[in-house]
Each structure stands twice: as C-alpha cells, then as structure tokens.
Amino acid sequence: MSVIKRNIPNLITLGNLVCGLLSIVMIFESEILLAGVFIFTGSFLDFFDGLSARLLKVSSKIGKQLDSFADMVTFGVAPGIIMYKLILEDCNNCEVLPYIAFLIPIFSAIRLSKFNIDTRQSSSFIGLPTPAAAIFIASLAVINQSYTTKFSLELLIGISVVLSFLLVAEIPLFSLKITSGKDLKSKENKIKILFLISCVILLFIIHFAAIPFIVILYIFLSTLNNLIK
C-alpha cells in the first residue's frame, strides 16, 4: 500500500504529461479546440499532483523532476505548437514568422529550469508560471474555434514575445495560497481573495473568453501587491 500511496502524485503528473501529448496530437489532427481543452485538463492535474503530494506527505526529488518534464510538454511544447498553428493560419506566404511561436517552449524550458533551483520561489513565483502562459494560449485556441474569432498576426506575434519575456522576467507574482491565522486579513491575502472573486465573476459572464483577462489581471494585481508591500 505504501508503494501505491507514494506514487499517487506521480501518476497524476503522468496524467498531465498524457494531456500534453494528446494536445499535440489534436493539433496535428486540426482539432485545435480539443488541443486547448487538453491543456486546461493538464493544468488541473498539475495543481492536484502537488496538492496530493503535500496531503499524503510523499514529496520526492523524482516527483519534482517528473513534474518539470510533464510541464515542459503540456505547458511549453503544446502551447508553442498551438501558437505556431494560429500564426500560420493567419500568415499568407510567410516562412519565418510562425517560428516565433517556438520562443514559448524555449523560454518555458528556461523558466522550469530556474524554478527547480531557485529557493526564492517556495511561497511565490518569480516570473509568470508556465501553466498561466499555457492556459492563456489555450484560451486563444478555444476562443478561435468557439467564437469563430480571428486574431491578427501582429497580436499573436506580440503575445508570443510578451509571454516569453514574462516567463523569465524577475517579476514577483503571488501564489494563490491564502495565509491562515493572524495574516488572513493582510493586504496580500485581500488581493488574492479579490483576484479569486474576479475570476469567478469573469468566468461566469464571458466563460473561456475571460481567461486572457484573468491572466492579465493576475499580473496587474501581483504588481500592485509588490508596490504595497
């Protein structure tokens, strides 16, 4: 039983990896909507693998490395190929521009490598987390198909460059963990609660189209939190 218990988080992590692989397959099958959905599913599994490891008290060095490899596929390679596909569809007779999308997996690899050795990121983040960048791009795929919305070439290239920069930028961003006890009413916790409430309202009103705005709000509120500290 102890072996099963010890490997539950790793199995969830492998589920995240499978979602990334399926997302890539869906892109090749021109099912870009499903590709985005698999990235969303992978992000939920990415949250629960760490949570389960903490609850079961079975964290391991192997699990940490496995998590990074899975994240690289689901939140680096898959969204990079989605962006490549979106740019390619909007780019007539251009051979180089779509490859700008590959900045996303390149900088995701740098971000994940830095995260594994950066002791400053135990309770917060330095730079945009790869799942946040990935779900931003996945939401573009969903919006593109669900709302038949065409994004301009300039916008897609701009998003690719800005997200890549934010992945490695030395910008402190809060985690969603609410500090318990006497700090519950702190300014930082109030900002986190405001963010969570805003997420619920935006998702209720505009559904998947809210996700890009949620990521932008997250960056804005994190910057505000840094200013009031």
N, C-alpha and C positions, 0 to 999 in steps of 0.2 A: 504493500500500500504506500510506503514511503517513497518508492520509486515513481509511482503514478503521481503522487502529490507533488513531488519535486519537479516533474516535467509538465505539469498543467500549464504554467505560464509559457513554456517553450512551445507547447502545442498551439496555444493561442497566437504566439508570434509566427509560427509556421503558417497559420491560417491567414495572417496578414500578408505573408510572402505569397501565398497562393492567390490572394486577391490582386496583388500587383501583377503576377504573371497572367491572370485572366484578363486584367485590364489591357495589357499589351496585346493579348490575342484578339480582344474585341476591337482594338484599333485597327489591326490588320484585316479584320472582317468588316471594317467600315461601320461598326456599331459603336460610335463614339459616345453615345448616351450611356450605354452599358459600361463602357470603359470608365466613365466618370463615376458611375454608381459603385463599381468595384473599389475605386479609390476611397470613396466615402466609407464603404464597409471596412476596408483595411484600417482606416483611421479609428473606427470604433474598437476594432480588435487591438490596435496599438495602445489605446487607452487602457483596455482591460487586462492586457498581459502584465503591465507594470502594477496595476491595482491588485491583481490576483497574486503576484509575487510578494507584495507587501502584506497582504492579508494572510497568506499561507506561510509567510516568513521563509521563503525559499529562494531568495535572490542569489544569483550566481554570476561569476565573470563570464561564463559561457553564454548565459542568457542575455547579458548586456551586449556581447559581440553579435549574437544571433539577431538581436533586435535591430542593431545597426545595419546588418546585411539586408534584413527584410525591409527596413525603412528605405534603404537605397533603391530597392526595386520599386516599391509601391509609391514612395513619395519623391523619388528622384528620376528614375528612368521612365516610368509610366507617364507622369505628367509632362516630362520633356517630349515624349513622343506625341502626346495629345496636342501640345502646343505646336510641334512641328507640323502635325496634320492640319491644324486650324490655319496656320500661316500659309501652308502650301495651297489650301483650298482658296485662299484669298489673294494669292500671288500668281499672276499670269506671267509665264515665260521668265521666271527668275530662278536662278540656280543656287544662289548663295544664301539669300535671306532666310529661308526656312531653317537653316542650320543654326541660326541664332538661338533657337529653342533649346539647343544642346547645352547652352550655358546653365540651364536649370539643373540637369543631373550633375554637371561638373561642379557647380557651387554647392549642390546638396551633398556631394561626397566630401567636400572641404568642411562643410557645416557639421556633418556627422562625425568626422574625424576629430574636429576641435572639441565637440561636445563630450567625447569619450575621455578626453584628458584634461578638460577644463573644470577645476574644482569650484569655480565660481557659480556653476550652473546647477547646484544641488537643489535650490529652492526657487530659482527663477531662471530666465533664459538670457543669453547674450546673442542677439541676432534672432531673426524670425525662425521659429521651429519649422522643420521640413513638412510636417503634416499640415500646418497652416498654409504654406505656399502651395502644397499639393491640392488641398481642397478648394483653394482659390481657382486654380486652373481647372480642376474637375467641374466646378460650378459653371465655368465658361462653356465646357462641353455640353453640360445638361441644358443650360440656357440656349445654346446654339441649336439644339435639337428640339427642345420642348416649346420654345417660343419663336422658333424659326428666325432667330436674331443673327444678323451678320455683323461681326466685329471688324473694324477697319484694320488694315495691315499695320498702320502706324501704332494703333492701340496695342495690338498683340505683341509687336516688337518691343514697345515701351514696357509692357507688363513683364516680358521675359527678362529684360535688362534690370528693371527695378527690383523684381522679386529675387533675382540672383544676387544683387547688391545687398538686399536686406538679409539674406541668409547668412552672410558673413560679416555684416556690419556690427561694430562694437556698440550696439544699442541695447540697453537693458529692457527686457519685456517681462511683465509679471506672469507667473503661473496662475492657474485657476484654483489652486489650493487656498481655502479660506482658513486663516489663522484662528484657532479656537482660543477660548479663555478671555483674558482681560483685553486682548488686542482685537476682539471681534468688531468693535466699533471704530477701529482705526481708519485713517483716511484711505490706506491701501485696500483694506477689506471693503470699504464703501464703494470704491471704484470697481472692484471685482464684482460686487453684487449688482452695481449699476450696469456693468457690461453684460452679465448673465441675463438680467431682466430685459435689456435692449435686444439681446439675441432672440429671446423668446418672442418678443413683440414683432421684430423684423421677419422672423421665420413664419409667424402666423399670418402676417399681412401679405408678404410677397414671395414666400416659400423659398425655393432654391435660388432665386434671383437675389435673395438677401445676403448670401454667403460672401460675395466680394465686399459688400459694405460692412459685414461683420469683421472681416479680416482688417479692413482699413480702420474700423472703429477700435479694434484691439490695439493696433499700432498707435493710434491717436491717444487712447486712454493710458497706455503704457508710458508714452512720452509725458503726458500730464502728470502721471504718478511720479515720474522721475523729477519733475520740476517742483512738486510739493513736498518731497522728502526733506 
